Amino acid sequence: MVHVTAPDHQRYPRYGRALEGAQVADLGPGDALYIPYQGYHHVEALDPINILVNYWWDPVRQDPGSP
């Protein structure tokens, strides 16, 4: 439960190493981003007005991993 933009490195010492593998996508108007099922992600708005839309592409899973 690390705070992504202000991590406590003493409490989560391996977070810095995990962050080395992070990817950043800066989207503009009309852009879309596909995040695979159970893909860890963090979303941050850079403008005061924005819209976020989620769409579950696949049918709802029936196993314990279903949303």
N, CA, C and O atoms as a Tripos MOL2 file, in Angstrom:
@<TRIPOS>MOLECULE
protein
  268   267    67     0     0
PROTEIN
NO_CHARGES

@<TRIPOS>ATOM
      1 N           0.8250   -1.1740    0.0000 N.3       1 MET1
      2 CA          0.0000    0.0000    0.0000 C.3       1 MET1
      3 C           0.8800    1.2520    0.0000 C.2       1 MET1
      4 O           0.6980    2.1570    0.8150 O.2       1 MET1
      5 N           1.8050    1.2830   -0.9020 N.am      2 VAL2
      6 CA          2.7310    2.4060   -1.0180 C.3       2 VAL2
      7 C           2.0260    3.5920   -1.6650 C.2       2 VAL2
      8 O           1.2960    3.4200   -2.6410 O.2       2 VAL2
      9 N           2.2340    4.7730   -1.1410 N.am      3 HIS3
     10 CA          1.7330    5.9860   -1.7830 C.3       3 HIS3
     11 C           2.6380    6.2330   -2.9840 C.2       3 HIS3
     12 O           3.8290    6.4990   -2.8230 O.2       3 HIS3
     13 N           2.0750    6.1450   -4.1870 N.am      4 VAL4
     14 CA          2.8710    6.1600   -5.4160 C.3       4 VAL4
     15 C           3.6680    7.4460   -5.6030 C.2       4 VAL4
     16 O           4.8200    7.3940   -6.0340 O.2       4 VAL4
     17 N           3.0920    8.5770   -5.2960 N.am      5 THR5
     18 CA          3.7910    9.8410   -5.5450 C.3       5 THR5
     19 C           4.6060   10.3330   -4.3590 C.2       5 THR5
     20 O           5.4060   11.2580   -4.5040 O.2       5 THR5
     21 N           4.4170    9.7280   -3.1820 N.am      6 ALA6
     22 CA          5.1920   10.1150   -1.9940 C.3       6 ALA6
     23 C           5.4780    8.8590   -1.1570 C.2       6 ALA6
     24 O           4.9580    8.7190   -0.0510 O.2       6 ALA6
     25 N           6.3110    7.9450   -1.6910 N.am      7 PRO7
     26 CA          6.5310    6.6750   -1.0120 C.3       7 PRO7
     27 C           7.3570    6.8120    0.2710 C.2       7 PRO7
     28 O           8.2340    7.6690    0.3760 O.2       7 PRO7
     29 N           7.0590    5.9560    1.2290 N.am      8 ASP8
     30 CA          7.8330    5.8660    2.4670 C.3       8 ASP8
     31 C           8.8690    4.7650    2.2540 C.2       8 ASP8
     32 O           8.5760    3.5840    2.4400 O.2       8 ASP8
     33 N          10.0800    5.1570    1.8630 N.am      9 HIS9
     34 CA         11.1180    4.1840    1.5140 C.3       9 HIS9
     35 C          11.6250    3.3980    2.7170 C.2       9 HIS9
     36 O          12.1690    2.3070    2.5470 O.2       9 HIS9
     37 N          11.4650    3.9130    3.9040 N.am     10 GLN10
     38 CA         11.8630    3.1450    5.0870 C.3      10 GLN10
     39 C          10.8890    2.0030    5.3290 C.2      10 GLN10
     40 O          11.2940    0.8900    5.6640 O.2      10 GLN10
     41 N           9.6200    2.2810    5.1610 N.am     11 ARG11
     42 CA          8.6050    1.2450    5.3770 C.3      11 ARG11
     43 C           8.5570    0.2530    4.2140 C.2      11 ARG11
     44 O           8.2960   -0.9320    4.4200 O.2      11 ARG11
     45 N           8.8090    0.7350    2.9890 N.am     12 TYR12
     46 CA          8.7710   -0.0960    1.7810 C.3      12 TYR12
     47 C          10.1070    0.0190    1.0550 C.2      12 TYR12
     48 O          10.1820    0.6790    0.0190 O.2      12 TYR12
     49 N          11.1540   -0.6010    1.5670 N.am     13 PRO13
     50 CA         12.4910   -0.4150    1.0120 C.3      13 PRO13
     51 C          12.6720   -0.9430   -0.4130 C.2      13 PRO13
     52 O          13.5660   -0.4800   -1.1220 O.2      13 PRO13
     53 N          11.8610   -1.8840   -0.8450 N.am     14 ARG14
     54 CA         12.0070   -2.4360   -2.2000 C.3      14 ARG14
     55 C          11.1980   -1.6730   -3.2460 C.2      14 ARG14
     56 O          11.2580   -2.0010   -4.4310 O.2      14 ARG14
     57 N          10.4480   -0.6690   -2.8250 N.am     15 TYR15
     58 CA          9.6150    0.0750   -3.7740 C.3      15 TYR15
     59 C          10.4610    0.7730   -4.8400 C.2      15 TYR15
     60 O          10.0880    0.7880   -6.0130 O.2      15 TYR15
     61 N          11.5720    1.3390   -4.4470 N.am     16 GLY16
     62 CA         12.4340    2.0250   -5.4110 C.3      16 GLY16
     63 C          12.8820    1.1020   -6.5210 C.2      16 GLY16
     64 O          12.9410    1.5020   -7.6840 O.2      16 GLY16
     65 N          13.1970   -0.1330   -6.1690 N.am     17 ARG17
     66 CA         13.6190   -1.1040   -7.1830 C.3      17 ARG17
     67 C          12.4510   -1.4740   -8.0920 C.2      17 ARG17
     68 O          12.6230   -1.6110   -9.3030 O.2      17 ARG17
     69 N          11.2760   -1.6320   -7.5180 N.am     18 ALA18
     70 CA         10.0880   -1.9440   -8.3160 C.3      18 ALA18
     71 C           9.7590   -0.8030   -9.2680 C.2      18 ALA18
     72 O           9.3240   -1.0370  -10.3960 O.2      18 ALA18
     73 N           9.9650    0.4280   -8.8170 N.am     19 LEU19
     74 CA          9.6500    1.6050   -9.6320 C.3      19 LEU19
     75 C          10.5470    1.7130  -10.8630 C.2      19 LEU19
     76 O          10.1740    2.3450  -11.8510 O.2      19 LEU19
     77 N          11.7350    1.0920  -10.8030 N.am     20 GLU20
     78 CA         12.6380    1.1160  -11.9560 C.3      20 GLU20
     79 C          12.0020    0.4760  -13.1850 C.2      20 GLU20
     80 O          12.3410    0.8370  -14.3120 O.2      20 GLU20
     81 N          11.0900   -0.4630  -12.9870 N.am     21 GLY21
     82 CA         10.4170   -1.1300  -14.1030 C.3      21 GLY21
     83 C           9.1270   -0.4500  -14.5360 C.2      21 GLY21
     84 O           8.4290   -0.9490  -15.4180 O.2      21 GLY21
     85 N           8.8090    0.6700  -13.9310 N.am     22 ALA22
     86 CA          7.5570    1.3680  -14.2450 C.3      22 ALA22
     87 C           7.5980    1.9860  -15.6350 C.2      22 ALA22
     88 O           8.6600    2.3560  -16.1340 O.2      22 ALA22
     89 N           6.4500    2.0900  -16.2390 N.am     23 GLN23
     90 CA          6.2910    2.7580  -17.5240 C.3      23 GLN23
     91 C           5.3320    3.9160  -17.3340 C.2      23 GLN23
     92 O           4.4090    3.8390  -16.5230 O.2      23 GLN23
     93 N           5.5500    4.9930  -18.0850 N.am     24 VAL24
     94 CA          4.7070    6.1890  -17.9720 C.3      24 VAL24
     95 C           4.0670    6.4620  -19.3250 C.2      24 VAL24
     96 O           4.7280    6.3920  -20.3610 O.2      24 VAL24
     97 N           2.7850    6.7710  -19.3090 N.am     25 ALA25
     98 CA          2.0520    7.1380  -20.5220 C.3      25 ALA25
     99 C           1.3580    8.4660  -20.2650 C.2      25 ALA25
    100 O           0.5050    8.5610  -19.3830 O.2      25 ALA25
    101 N           1.7090    9.4730  -21.0140 N.am     26 ASP26
    102 CA          1.0800   10.7900  -20.9050 C.3      26 ASP26
    103 C           0.0860   10.8980  -22.0520 C.2      26 ASP26
    104 O           0.4810   11.0830  -23.2030 O.2      26 ASP26
    105 N          -1.2020   10.7830  -21.7420 N.am     27 LEU27
    106 CA         -2.2400   10.7520  -22.7680 C.3      27 LEU27
    107 C          -2.7800   12.1370  -23.0490 C.2      27 LEU27
    108 O          -2.8340   12.9910  -22.1640 O.2      27 LEU27
    109 N          -3.1760   12.3460  -24.2840 N.am     28 GLY28
    110 CA         -3.7850   13.6020  -24.6930 C.3      28 GLY28
    111 C          -5.2450   13.3810  -25.0450 C.2      28 GLY28
    112 O          -5.7330   12.2540  -24.9560 O.2      28 GLY28
    113 N          -5.9520   14.4330  -25.4430 N.am     29 PRO29
    114 CA         -7.3660   14.3090  -25.8080 C.3      29 PRO29
    115 C          -7.5680   13.2540  -26.8910 C.2      29 PRO29
    116 O          -6.8720   13.2540  -27.9070 O.2      29 PRO29
    117 N          -8.5190   12.3630  -26.6670 N.am     30 GLY30
    118 CA         -8.8390   11.3220  -27.6300 C.3      30 GLY30
    119 C          -7.9810   10.0760  -27.5170 C.2      30 GLY30
    120 O          -8.2620    9.0890  -28.1970 O.2      30 GLY30
    121 N          -6.9430   10.0790  -26.6860 N.am     31 ASP31
    122 CA         -6.0830    8.9140  -26.5140 C.3      31 ASP31
    123 C          -6.7610    7.8830  -25.6160 C.2      31 ASP31
    124 O          -7.6250    8.2160  -24.8060 O.2      31 ASP31
    125 N          -6.3560    6.6410  -25.7750 N.am     32 ALA32
    126 CA         -6.8620    5.5580  -24.9350 C.3      32 ALA32
    127 C          -5.6850    4.6690  -24.5510 C.2      32 ALA32
    128 O          -4.6660    4.6290  -25.2400 O.2      32 ALA32
    129 N          -5.8420    3.9680  -23.4550 N.am     33 LEU33
    130 CA         -4.7920    3.0860  -22.9650 C.3      33 LEU33
    131 C          -5.4260    1.7760  -22.5410 C.2      33 LEU33
    132 O          -6.3870    1.7650  -21.7710 O.2      33 LEU33
    133 N          -4.8840    0.6620  -23.0470 N.am     34 TYR34
    134 CA         -5.3620   -0.6640  -22.6560 C.3      34 TYR34
    135 C          -4.4670   -1.1780  -21.5360 C.2      34 TYR34
    136 O          -3.2480   -1.2330  -21.6950 O.2      34 TYR34
    137 N          -5.0560   -1.5520  -20.4120 N.am     35 ILE35
    138 CA         -4.3290   -2.1360  -19.2930 C.3      35 ILE35
    139 C          -4.8310   -3.5680  -19.1440 C.2      35 ILE35
    140 O          -6.0230   -3.7780  -18.9170 O.2      35 ILE35
    141 N          -3.9470   -4.5570  -19.2680 N.am     36 PRO36
    142 CA         -4.3840   -5.9530  -19.1600 C.3      36 PRO36
    143 C          -5.0260   -6.2660  -17.8100 C.2      36 PRO36
    144 O          -4.8040   -5.5600  -16.8260 O.2      36 PRO36
    145 N          -5.8170   -7.3220  -17.7770 N.am     37 TYR37
    146 CA         -6.5000   -7.7500  -16.5690 C.3      37 TYR37
    147 C          -5.5060   -7.8890  -15.4190 C.2      37 TYR37
    148 O          -4.4500   -8.5020  -15.5780 O.2      37 TYR37
    149 N          -5.8350   -7.3370  -14.2920 N.am     38 GLN38
    150 CA         -5.0440   -7.3370  -13.0670 C.3      38 GLN38
    151 C          -3.7070   -6.6040  -13.2270 C.2      38 GLN38
    152 O          -2.7960   -6.8110  -12.4250 O.2      38 GLN38
    153 N          -3.5760   -5.7660  -14.2310 N.am     39 GLY39
    154 CA         -2.3550   -4.9780  -14.3890 C.3      39 GLY39
    155 C          -2.3410   -3.8390  -13.3760 C.2      39 GLY39
    156 O          -3.2610   -3.0220  -13.3510 O.2      39 GLY39
    157 N          -1.3080   -3.7780  -12.5400 N.am     40 TYR40
    158 CA         -1.2200   -2.7200  -11.5350 C.3      40 TYR40
    159 C          -0.9930   -1.3950  -12.2410 C.2      40 TYR40
    160 O          -0.1570   -1.2990  -13.1390 O.2      40 TYR40
    161 N          -1.7300   -0.3820  -11.8400 N.am     41 HIS41
    162 CA         -1.5740    0.9240  -12.4800 C.3      41 HIS41
    163 C          -1.9470    2.0440  -11.5110 C.2      41 HIS41
    164 O          -2.6430    1.8370  -10.5170 O.2      41 HIS41
    165 N          -1.4690    3.2040  -11.8340 N.am     42 HIS42
    166 CA         -1.7540    4.4120  -11.0580 C.3      42 HIS42
    167 C          -2.1320    5.4870  -12.0660 C.2      42 HIS42
    168 O          -1.4320    5.6830  -13.0590 O.2      42 HIS42
    169 N          -3.2230    6.1760  -11.8170 N.am     43 VAL43
    170 CA         -3.7020    7.2230  -12.7160 C.3      43 VAL43
    171 C          -3.6440    8.5520  -11.9790 C.2      43 VAL43
    172 O          -4.0770    8.6620  -10.8320 O.2      43 VAL43
    173 N          -3.1070    9.5520  -12.6510 N.am     44 GLU44
    174 CA         -3.0030   10.8780  -12.0440 C.3      44 GLU44
    175 C          -3.3920   11.9260  -13.0840 C.2      44 GLU44
    176 O          -2.8310   11.9600  -14.1790 O.2      44 GLU44
    177 N          -4.3450   12.7720  -12.7400 N.am     45 ALA45
    178 CA         -4.7750   13.8470  -13.6300 C.3      45 ALA45
    179 C          -3.8010   15.0200  -13.5330 C.2      45 ALA45
    180 O          -3.4270   15.4330  -12.4350 O.2      45 ALA45
    181 N          -3.4020   15.5430  -14.6610 N.am     46 LEU46
    182 CA         -2.4820   16.6740  -14.6860 C.3      46 LEU46
    183 C          -3.2050   17.9930  -14.9260 C.2      46 LEU46
    184 O          -2.6310   19.0660  -14.7440 O.2      46 LEU46
    185 N          -4.4630   17.9060  -15.3330 N.am     47 ASP47
    186 CA         -5.2780   19.0970  -15.5560 C.3      47 ASP47
    187 C          -6.4320   19.1080  -14.5540 C.2      47 ASP47
    188 O          -6.8120   18.0500  -14.0520 O.2      47 ASP47
    189 N          -6.9980   20.2780  -14.2520 N.am     48 PRO48
    190 CA         -8.0830   20.3390  -13.2740 C.3      48 PRO48
    191 C          -9.3730   19.6510  -13.7410 C.2      48 PRO48
    192 O         -10.1680   19.2210  -12.9060 O.2      48 PRO48
    193 N          -9.5950   19.5400  -15.0460 N.am     49 ILE49
    194 CA        -10.7950   18.8940  -15.5760 C.3      49 ILE49
    195 C         -10.3640   17.7110  -16.4290 C.2      49 ILE49
    196 O          -9.5410   17.8590  -17.3320 O.2      49 ILE49
    197 N         -10.9230   16.5240  -16.1430 N.am     50 ASN50
    198 CA        -10.5880   15.3300  -16.9070 C.3      50 ASN50
    199 C         -11.7160   14.3300  -16.8000 C.2      50 ASN50
    200 O         -12.6100   14.4740  -15.9650 O.2      50 ASN50
    201 N         -11.6740   13.3170  -17.6450 N.am     51 ILE51
    202 CA        -12.6770   12.2540  -17.6280 C.3      51 ILE51
    203 C         -11.9460   10.9220  -17.7280 C.2      51 ILE51
    204 O         -11.0340   10.7650  -18.5390 O.2      51 ILE51
    205 N         -12.3490    9.9670  -16.9020 N.am     52 LEU52
    206 CA        -11.7940    8.6260  -16.9300 C.3      52 LEU52
    207 C         -12.9430    7.6560  -17.1710 C.2      52 LEU52
    208 O         -13.9580    7.6980  -16.4760 O.2      52 LEU52
    209 N         -12.7780    6.7890  -18.1530 N.am     53 VAL53
    210 CA        -13.8080    5.8050  -18.4700 C.3      53 VAL53
    211 C         -13.1800    4.4220  -18.4200 C.2      53 VAL53
    212 O         -12.1590    4.1800  -19.0630 O.2      53 VAL53
    213 N         -13.7870    3.5080  -17.6560 N.am     54 ASN54
    214 CA        -13.3580    2.1110  -17.6150 C.3      54 ASN54
    215 C         -14.3350    1.2810  -18.4280 C.2      54 ASN54
    216 O         -15.5440    1.5080  -18.3950 O.2      54 ASN54
    217 N         -13.7950    0.3220  -19.1550 N.am     55 TYR55
    218 CA        -14.6410   -0.6060  -19.9060 C.3      55 TYR55
    219 C         -14.0540   -1.9970  -19.7530 C.2      55 TYR55
    220 O         -12.8960   -2.2250  -20.1040 O.2      55 TYR55
    221 N         -14.8430   -2.9310  -19.2310 N.am     56 TRP56
    222 CA        -14.3750   -4.3090  -19.0940 C.3      56 TRP56
    223 C         -14.6010   -4.9920  -20.4260 C.2      56 TRP56
    224 O         -15.7380   -5.3000  -20.7830 O.2      56 TRP56
    225 N         -13.5290   -5.2310  -21.1640 N.am     57 TRP57
    226 CA        -13.6120   -5.7570  -22.5250 C.3      57 TRP57
    227 C         -14.1420   -7.1870  -22.5430 C.2      57 TRP57
    228 O         -15.0220   -7.5020  -23.3430 O.2      57 TRP57
    229 N         -13.6290   -8.0530  -21.6850 N.am     58 ASP58
    230 CA        -14.0260   -9.4580  -21.6620 C.3      58 ASP58
    231 C         -15.2690   -9.6450  -20.7960 C.2      58 ASP58
    232 O         -15.5490   -8.8240  -19.9230 O.2      58 ASP58
    233 N         -16.0090  -10.7180  -21.0370 N.am     59 PRO59
    234 CA        -17.1220  -11.0200  -20.1400 C.3      59 PRO59
    235 C         -16.5960  -11.1990  -18.7170 C.2      59 PRO59
    236 O         -15.4230  -11.5170  -18.5220 O.2      59 PRO59
    237 N         -17.4520  -10.9970  -17.7380 N.am     60 VAL60
    238 CA        -17.0450  -11.1490  -16.3470 C.3      60 VAL60
    239 C         -16.5670  -12.5680  -16.0980 C.2      60 VAL60
    240 O         -17.2320  -13.5380  -16.4610 O.2      60 VAL60
    241 N         -15.4130  -12.6730  -15.4780 N.am     61 ARG61
    242 CA        -14.8570  -13.9840  -15.1650 C.3      61 ARG61
    243 C         -15.6260  -14.6000  -14.0090 C.2      61 ARG61
    244 O         -16.1260  -13.8820  -13.1430 O.2      61 ARG61
    245 N         -15.7230  -15.9150  -13.9880 N.am     62 GLN62
    246 CA        -16.4610  -16.6170  -12.9540 C.3      62 GLN62
    247 C         -15.5460  -17.1720  -11.8490 C.2      62 GLN62
    248 O         -16.0250  -17.7120  -10.8520 O.2      62 GLN62
    249 N         -14.2280  -17.0320  -12.0390 N.am     63 ASP63
    250 CA        -13.3070  -17.5510  -11.0200 C.3      63 ASP63
    251 C         -13.0620  -16.5090   -9.9370 C.2      63 ASP63
    252 O         -13.5970  -15.4050  -10.0360 O.2      63 ASP63
    253 N         -12.2700  -16.8150   -8.8990 N.am     64 PRO64
    254 CA        -12.0470  -15.8720   -7.8040 C.3      64 PRO64
    255 C         -11.4050  -14.5480   -8.2370 C.2      64 PRO64
    256 O         -11.4230  -13.5880   -7.4680 O.2      64 PRO64
    257 N         -10.8440  -14.4740   -9.4360 N.am     65 GLY65
    258 CA        -10.2180  -13.2280   -9.8920 C.3      65 GLY65
    259 C         -11.1820  -12.2690  -10.5460 C.2      65 GLY65
    260 O         -10.7580  -11.2400  -11.0710 O.2      65 GLY65
    261 N         -12.4750  -12.5750  -10.5310 N.am     66 SER66
    262 CA        -13.4280  -11.6870  -11.2030 C.3      66 SER66
    263 C         -13.5470  -10.3530  -10.4670 C.2      66 SER66
    264 O         -13.4260  -10.3090   -9.2430 O.2      66 SER66
    265 N         -13.7820   -9.2700  -11.2010 N.am     67 PRO67
    266 CA        -13.8780   -7.9470  -10.5640 C.3      67 PRO67
    267 C         -15.1360   -7.8060   -9.7280 C.2      67 PRO67
    268 O         -15.3650   -6.7550   -9.1290 O.2      67 PRO67
@<TRIPOS>BOND
     1     1     2 1
     2     2     3 1
     3     3     4 2
     4     3     5 am
     5     5     6 1
     6     6     7 1
     7     7     8 2
     8     7     9 am
     9     9    10 1
    10    10    11 1
    11    11    12 2
    12    11    13 am
    13    13    14 1
    14    14    15 1
    15    15    16 2
    16    15    17 am
    17    17    18 1
    18    18    19 1
    19    19    20 2
    20    19    21 am
    21    21    22 1
    22    22    23 1
    23    23    24 2
    24    23    25 am
    25    25    26 1
    26    26    27 1
    27    27    28 2
    28    27    29 am
    29    29    30 1
    30    30    31 1
    31    31    32 2
    32    31    33 am
    33    33    34 1
    34    34    35 1
    35    35    36 2
    36    35    37 am
    37    37    38 1
    38    38    39 1
    39    39    40 2
    40    39    41 am
    41    41    42 1
    42    42    43 1
    43    43    44 2
    44    43    45 am
    45    45    46 1
    46    46    47 1
    47    47    48 2
    48    47    49 am
    49    49    50 1
    50    50    51 1
    51    51    52 2
    52    51    53 am
    53    53    54 1
    54    54    55 1
    55    55    56 2
    56    55    57 am
    57    57    58 1
    58    58    59 1
    59    59    60 2
    60    59    61 am
    61    61    62 1
    62    62    63 1
    63    63    64 2
    64    63    65 am
    65    65    66 1
    66    66    67 1
    67    67    68 2
    68    67    69 am
    69    69    70 1
    70    70    71 1
    71    71    72 2
    72    71    73 am
    73    73    74 1
    74    74    75 1
    75    75    76 2
    76    75    77 am
    77    77    78 1
    78    78    79 1
    79    79    80 2
    80    79    81 am
    81    81    82 1
    82    82    83 1
    83    83    84 2
    84    83    85 am
    85    85    86 1
    86    86    87 1
    87    87    88 2
    88    87    89 am
    89    89    90 1
    90    90    91 1
    91    91    92 2
    92    91    93 am
    93    93    94 1
    94    94    95 1
    95    95    96 2
    96    95    97 am
    97    97    98 1
    98    98    99 1
    99    99   100 2
   100    99   101 am
   101   101   102 1
   102   102   103 1
   103   103   104 2
   104   103   105 am
   105   105   106 1
   106   106   107 1
   107   107   108 2
   108   107   109 am
   109   109   110 1
   110   110   111 1
   111   111   112 2
   112   111   113 am
   113   113   114 1
   114   114   115 1
   115   115   116 2
   116   115   117 am
   117   117   118 1
   118   118   119 1
   119   119   120 2
   120   119   121 am
   121   121   122 1
   122   122   123 1
   123   123   124 2
   124   123   125 am
   125   125   126 1
   126   126   127 1
   127   127   128 2
   128   127   129 am
   129   129   130 1
   130   130   131 1
   131   131   132 2
   132   131   133 am
   133   133   134 1
   134   134   135 1
   135   135   136 2
   136   135   137 am
   137   137   138 1
   138   138   139 1
   139   139   140 2
   140   139   141 am
   141   141   142 1
   142   142   143 1
   143   143   144 2
   144   143   145 am
   145   145   146 1
   146   146   147 1
   147   147   148 2
   148   147   149 am
   149   149   150 1
   150   150   151 1
   151   151   152 2
   152   151   153 am
   153   153   154 1
   154   154   155 1
   155   155   156 2
   156   155   157 am
   157   157   158 1
   158   158   159 1
   159   159   160 2
   160   159   161 am
   161   161   162 1
   162   162   163 1
   163   163   164 2
   164   163   165 am
   165   165   166 1
   166   166   167 1
   167   167   168 2
   168   167   169 am
   169   169   170 1
   170   170   171 1
   171   171   172 2
   172   171   173 am
   173   173   174 1
   174   174   175 1
   175   175   176 2
   176   175   177 am
   177   177   178 1
   178   178   179 1
   179   179   180 2
   180   179   181 am
   181   181   182 1
   182   182   183 1
   183   183   184 2
   184   183   185 am
   185   185   186 1
   186   186   187 1
   187   187   188 2
   188   187   189 am
   189   189   190 1
   190   190   191 1
   191   191   192 2
   192   191   193 am
   193   193   194 1
   194   194   195 1
   195   195   196 2
   196   195   197 am
   197   197   198 1
   198   198   199 1
   199   199   200 2
   200   199   201 am
   201   201   202 1
   202   202   203 1
   203   203   204 2
   204   203   205 am
   205   205   206 1
   206   206   207 1
   207   207   208 2
   208   207   209 am
   209   209   210 1
   210   210   211 1
   211   211   212 2
   212   211   213 am
   213   213   214 1
   214   214   215 1
   215   215   216 2
   216   215   217 am
   217   217   218 1
   218   218   219 1
   219   219   220 2
   220   219   221 am
   221   221   222 1
   222   222   223 1
   223   223   224 2
   224   223   225 am
   225   225   226 1
   226   226   227 1
   227   227   228 2
   228   227   229 am
   229   229   230 1
   230   230   231 1
   231   231   232 2
   232   231   233 am
   233   233   234 1
   234   234   235 1
   235   235   236 2
   236   235   237 am
   237   237   238 1
   238   238   239 1
   239   239   240 2
   240   239   241 am
   241   241   242 1
   242   242   243 1
   243   243   244 2
   244   243   245 am
   245   245   246 1
   246   246   247 1
   247   247   248 2
   248   247   249 am
   249   249   250 1
   250   250   251 1
   251   251   252 2
   252   251   253 am
   253   253   254 1
   254   254   255 1
   255   255   256 2
   256   255   257 am
   257   257   258 1
   258   258   259 1
   259   259   260 2
   260   259   261 am
   261   261   262 1
   262   262   263 1
   263   263   264 2
   264   263   265 am
   265   265   266 1
   266   266   267 1
   267   267   268 2
@<TRIPOS>SUBSTRUCTURE
     1 MET1         2 RESIDUE 1 A MET
     2 VAL2         6 RESIDUE 1 A VAL
     3 HIS3        10 RESIDUE 1 A HIS
     4 VAL4        14 RESIDUE 1 A VAL
     5 THR5        18 RESIDUE 1 A THR
     6 ALA6        22 RESIDUE 1 A ALA
     7 PRO7        26 RESIDUE 1 A PRO
     8 ASP8        30 RESIDUE 1 A ASP
     9 HIS9        34 RESIDUE 1 A HIS
    10 GLN10       38 RESIDUE 1 A GLN
    11 ARG11       42 RESIDUE 1 A ARG
    12 TYR12       46 RESIDUE 1 A TYR
    13 PRO13       50 RESIDUE 1 A PRO
    14 ARG14       54 RESIDUE 1 A ARG
    15 TYR15       58 RESIDUE 1 A TYR
    16 GLY16       62 RESIDUE 1 A GLY
    17 ARG17       66 RESIDUE 1 A ARG
    18 ALA18       70 RESIDUE 1 A ALA
    19 LEU19       74 RESIDUE 1 A LEU
    20 GLU20       78 RESIDUE 1 A GLU
    21 GLY21       82 RESIDUE 1 A GLY
    22 ALA22       86 RESIDUE 1 A ALA
    23 GLN23       90 RESIDUE 1 A GLN
    24 VAL24       94 RESIDUE 1 A VAL
    25 ALA25       98 RESIDUE 1 A ALA
    26 ASP26      102 RESIDUE 1 A ASP
    27 LEU27      106 RESIDUE 1 A LEU
    28 GLY28      110 RESIDUE 1 A GLY
    29 PRO29      114 RESIDUE 1 A PRO
    30 GLY30      118 RESIDUE 1 A GLY
    31 ASP31      122 RESIDUE 1 A ASP
    32 ALA32      126 RESIDUE 1 A ALA
    33 LEU33      130 RESIDUE 1 A LEU
    34 TYR34      134 RESIDUE 1 A TYR
    35 ILE35      138 RESIDUE 1 A ILE
    36 PRO36      142 RESIDUE 1 A PRO
    37 TYR37      146 RESIDUE 1 A TYR
    38 GLN38      150 RESIDUE 1 A GLN
    39 GLY39      154 RESIDUE 1 A GLY
    40 TYR40      158 RESIDUE 1 A TYR
    41 HIS41      162 RESIDUE 1 A HIS
    42 HIS42      166 RESIDUE 1 A HIS
    43 VAL43      170 RESIDUE 1 A VAL
    44 GLU44      174 RESIDUE 1 A GLU
    45 ALA45      178 RESIDUE 1 A ALA
    46 LEU46      182 RESIDUE 1 A LEU
    47 ASP47      186 RESIDUE 1 A ASP
    48 PRO48      190 RESIDUE 1 A PRO
    49 ILE49      194 RESIDUE 1 A ILE
    50 ASN50      198 RESIDUE 1 A ASN
    51 ILE51      202 RESIDUE 1 A ILE
    52 LEU52      206 RESIDUE 1 A LEU
    53 VAL53      210 RESIDUE 1 A VAL
    54 ASN54      214 RESIDUE 1 A ASN
    55 TYR55      218 RESIDUE 1 A TYR
    56 TRP56      222 RESIDUE 1 A TRP
    57 TRP57      226 RESIDUE 1 A TRP
    58 ASP58      230 RESIDUE 1 A ASP
    59 PRO59      234 RESIDUE 1 A PRO
    60 VAL60      238 RESIDUE 1 A VAL
    61 ARG61      242 RESIDUE 1 A ARG
    62 GLN62      246 RESIDUE 1 A GLN
    63 ASP63      250 RESIDUE 1 A ASP
    64 PRO64      254 RESIDUE 1 A PRO
    65 GLY65      258 RESIDUE 1 A GLY
    66 SER66      262 RESIDUE 1 A SER
    67 PRO67      266 RESIDUE 1 A PRO
